[in-house]
């Protein structure tokens, strides 16, 4: 399914055929479970899997619908996981500001605070739009002011735009799976190495995404990241 028509999107939202998969984040040094990332999952009427990026691309054409789905997703993600580990959740900046309310009245803030500041880490996604980068910075400043921890997701993705201001404010840096795909590109890996050095020098921790095989795990050790995440590890569960 390469795209979503308005009819398919509306039916998906009205039927609430979305759920969550909890992917483990593993501490590389010990092999212990550190946290889970809550991943949004969607199904068509016939049960077929729909790519989340296709759903969210369609939702961005309707900010209020995006807000509705994102809030419903976050409720599922935070309410259905009962454990002592941290949970990393992505939060779309457009959805965060779509409700037009102040931070004190924002339902996402209420939801995260109810789940616990010590438990939830909010992932912000950098992308190629300057306006989105500015909204990301504004949103992370809100969370920092409330003592809510944050991570920068998809760093090094070809479509991402690095904001130094955002990078300085987060506690975790998540390297996109494209780092694994470009591991033999010497110039690219010089940049990755410097990002890891910067993160560690400023008290941040680094997570490598996309780990699927033992070779990926060995590579993660060789570049000195702190945590790994990917289908090498079995997800906790999937629910709708």
Secondary structure per residue as TSV (DSSP state, phi and psi in degrees):
chain	resnum	aa	ss	phi	psi
A	1	X	-	360.0	104.9
A	2	X	-	-84.2	-16.2
A	3	X	-	-163.2	166.8
A	4	X	-	-116.7	125.9
A	5	X	-	-75.9	158.7
A	6	X	H	-56.4	-35.5
A	7	X	H	-66.8	-44.5
A	8	X	H	-65.4	-41.6
A	9	X	H	-63.2	-45.7
A	10	X	H	-63.6	-41.3
A	11	X	H	-64.2	-40.1
A	12	X	H	-61.2	-45.0
A	13	X	H	-68.4	-45.3
A	14	X	H	-65.0	-34.7
A	15	X	H	-83.0	-11.9
A	16	X	T	55.7	44.5
A	17	X	-	-89.4	60.0
A	18	X	E	-136.0	155.4
A	19	X	E	-154.1	-155.2
A	20	X	E	-143.3	144.3
A	21	X	E	-122.1	130.5
A	22	X	E	-99.6	110.7
A	23	X	E	-97.5	127.3
A	24	X	E	-65.2	144.7
A	25	X	E	-113.8	120.8
A	26	X	E	-110.5	134.4
A	27	X	E	-72.3	123.0
A	28	X	T	-67.3	-39.1
A	29	X	T	-66.6	-39.8
A	30	X	T	-104.7	-21.7
A	31	X	-	79.8	8.4
A	32	X	-	-85.4	152.1
A	33	X	E	-69.8	127.6
A	34	X	E	-103.8	-42.4
A	35	X	E	-162.9	177.8
A	36	X	E	-124.2	146.9
A	37	X	E	-103.3	132.1
A	38	X	E	-85.7	116.2
A	39	X	E	-106.9	128.7
A	40	X	E	-71.4	138.8
A	41	X	E	-132.7	143.4
A	42	X	E	-134.2	147.2
A	43	X	E	-128.9	144.2
A	44	X	-	-81.3	175.7
A	45	X	T	-59.5	-34.1
A	46	X	T	-86.6	6.6
A	47	X	S	90.8	-4.9
A	48	X	-	-67.8	146.2
A	49	X	E	-74.4	134.1
A	50	X	E	-110.8	129.3
A	51	X	-	-62.2	130.1
A	52	X	H	-58.0	-36.1
A	53	X	H	-66.1	-31.0
A	54	X	H	-68.4	-39.9
A	55	X	H	-64.7	-47.8
A	56	X	H	-70.8	-30.3
A	57	X	H	-62.4	-41.2
A	58	X	H	-69.4	-37.8
A	59	X	H	-66.1	-28.9
A	60	X	T	-68.0	-12.8
A	61	X	T	-79.4	-10.3
A	62	X	S	-137.8	89.6
A	63	X	H	-54.9	-39.1
A	64	X	H	-69.8	-36.8
A	65	X	H	-68.4	-37.9
A	66	X	H	-59.3	-46.7
A	67	X	H	-58.2	-44.9
A	68	X	H	-61.7	-47.2
A	69	X	H	-69.8	-42.4
A	70	X	H	-63.4	-40.6
A	71	X	H	-67.5	-42.4
A	72	X	H	-62.4	-40.1
A	73	X	H	-63.3	-44.5
A	74	X	H	-65.4	-34.7
A	75	X	H	-63.4	-44.6
A	76	X	H	-62.6	-47.7
A	77	X	H	-62.7	-38.1
A	78	X	H	-87.7	-24.5
A	79	X	H	-89.6	-28.3
A	80	X	S	-91.4	-11.4
A	81	X	-	-100.0	112.7
A	82	X	-	-114.1	97.7
A	83	X	S	-160.7	172.1
A	84	X	S	-88.9	-11.3
A	85	X	S	-74.5	160.1
A	86	X	E	-69.2	156.5
A	87	X	E	-127.5	125.7
A	88	X	E	-93.5	128.2
A	89	X	E	-128.4	134.7
A	90	X	E	-76.5	142.8
A	91	X	-	-136.3	117.9
A	92	X	-	-72.9	126.9
A	93	X	H	-65.6	-31.2
A	94	X	H	-67.0	-39.4
A	95	X	H	-67.2	-39.2
A	96	X	H	-59.4	-40.1
A	97	X	H	-96.6	-3.3
A	98	X	H	-66.2	-27.7
A	99	X	T	-74.7	-14.9
A	100	X	-	70.1	20.7
A	101	X	-	-104.0	163.1
A	102	X	-	-72.8	164.1
A	103	X	G	-57.3	-36.3
A	104	X	G	-65.9	-23.7
A	105	X	G	-108.9	2.4
A	106	X	-	-71.7	126.7
A	107	X	H	-65.7	-27.3
A	108	X	H	-66.9	-40.3
A	109	X	H	-62.7	-45.8
A	110	X	H	-59.0	-42.9
A	111	X	H	-64.5	-43.9
A	112	X	H	-68.2	-42.6
A	113	X	H	-65.2	-34.9
A	114	X	H	-66.2	-35.8
A	115	X	H	-73.5	-26.8
A	116	X	-	117.3	126.5
A	117	X	T	-60.9	-32.0
A	118	X	T	-80.1	-9.2
A	119	X	T	-106.2	-34.5
A	120	X	E	-101.2	133.2
A	121	X	E	-118.7	124.1
A	122	X	E	-91.8	125.2
A	123	X	E	-94.2	129.6
A	124	X	E	-107.2	137.5
A	125	X	E	-103.1	122.8
A	126	X	-	-84.4	141.8
A	127	X	-	-144.6	-168.6
A	128	X	S	-85.2	-1.4
A	129	X	-	-97.5	125.3
A	130	X	H	-60.8	-38.7
A	131	X	H	-63.5	-37.1
A	132	X	H	-68.4	-37.7
A	133	X	H	-62.7	-39.7
A	134	X	H	-67.2	-37.8
A	135	X	H	-67.2	-37.4
A	136	X	H	-60.8	-44.4
A	137	X	H	-62.8	-43.6
A	138	X	H	-62.0	-42.9
A	139	X	H	-67.0	-41.0
A	140	X	H	-67.9	-31.8
A	141	X	H	-65.8	-36.9
A	142	X	H	-62.0	-48.0
A	143	X	H	-65.4	-41.8
A	144	X	H	-60.8	-39.1
A	145	X	H	-64.9	-25.4
A	146	X	T	-97.4	1.3
A	147	X	T	76.3	21.2
A	148	X	-	-91.8	127.9
A	149	X	E	-74.7	152.0
A	150	X	E	-137.5	157.3
A	151	X	E	-136.3	151.6
A	152	X	E	-100.8	118.2
A	153	X	E	-95.6	157.5
A	154	X	E	61.2	27.2
A	155	X	E	-64.4	136.4
A	156	X	T	84.2	-0.9
A	157	X	-	-63.9	139.0
A	158	X	T	-57.8	-24.7
A	159	X	T	-93.4	-0.9
A	160	X	-	-89.9	156.3
A	161	X	-	-123.6	121.5
A	162	X	-	-77.2	121.5
A	163	X	-	-104.0	115.9
A	164	X	H	-62.2	-37.6
A	165	X	H	-62.3	-44.2
A	166	X	H	-67.6	-44.0
A	167	X	H	-57.6	-36.4
A	168	X	H	-70.9	-26.4
A	169	X	H	-88.0	-23.5
A	170	X	-	-80.3	162.0
A	171	X	S	-98.9	-24.8
A	172	X	E	-125.7	144.4
A	173	X	E	-117.8	126.1
A	174	X	E	-108.5	117.1
A	175	X	E	-83.2	128.8
A	176	X	-	-64.1	156.3
A	177	X	T	-61.3	-16.4
A	178	X	H	-65.0	-17.6
A	179	X	H	-63.0	-41.0
A	180	X	H	-66.5	-38.7
A	181	X	H	-69.0	-24.4
A	182	X	T	-112.8	25.5
A	183	X	T	-63.1	-21.9
A	184	X	T	-96.8	3.6
A	185	X	-	-87.8	104.6
A	186	X	H	-62.6	-42.0
A	187	X	H	-66.7	-42.4
A	188	X	H	-61.4	-42.2
A	189	X	H	-72.0	-22.6
A	190	X	H	-63.2	-44.1
A	191	X	H	-62.7	-46.0
A	192	X	H	-59.3	-43.4
A	193	X	H	-60.6	-41.6
A	194	X	H	-68.6	-35.3
A	195	X	H	-63.3	-44.2
A	196	X	H	-63.0	-43.2
A	197	X	H	-60.9	-44.6
A	198	X	H	-61.4	-44.6
A	199	X	H	-59.2	-48.5
A	200	X	H	-67.9	-37.1
A	201	X	H	-67.6	-23.3
A	202	X	T	-108.1	18.3
A	203	X	T	79.1	18.4
A	204	X	-	-99.1	162.6
A	205	X	E	-117.0	152.2
A	206	X	E	-117.0	134.0
A	207	X	E	-117.3	129.2
A	208	X	E	-99.4	121.9
A	209	X	-	-92.4	161.3
A	210	X	-	87.6	13.8
A	211	X	-	-73.6	120.2
A	212	X	-	-125.4	-26.9
A	213	X	S	-132.7	169.2
A	214	X	H	-59.1	-36.6
A	215	X	H	-60.7	-37.5
A	216	X	H	-63.6	-40.1
A	217	X	H	-64.6	-42.7
A	218	X	H	-64.6	-37.7
A	219	X	H	-63.8	-42.1
A	220	X	H	-58.4	-41.2
A	221	X	H	-65.1	-38.1
A	222	X	H	-68.9	-28.2
A	223	X	H	-96.3	-4.4
A	224	X	T	82.0	29.4
A	225	X	-	-76.2	165.4
A	226	X	S	-94.1	-33.7
A	227	X	E	-137.7	158.0
A	228	X	E	-130.8	156.8
A	229	X	E	-150.4	143.3
A	230	X	S	156.3	-177.5
A	231	X	T	-76.4	2.1
A	232	X	T	-63.2	-26.7
A	233	X	S	-109.2	138.6
A	234	X	-	-71.3	130.0
A	235	X	-	-61.4	155.8
A	236	X	S	-66.1	-56.3
A	237	X	-	-170.4	168.5
A	238	X	E	-126.8	129.3
A	239	X	E	-139.6	151.8
A	240	X	-	-132.2	360.0
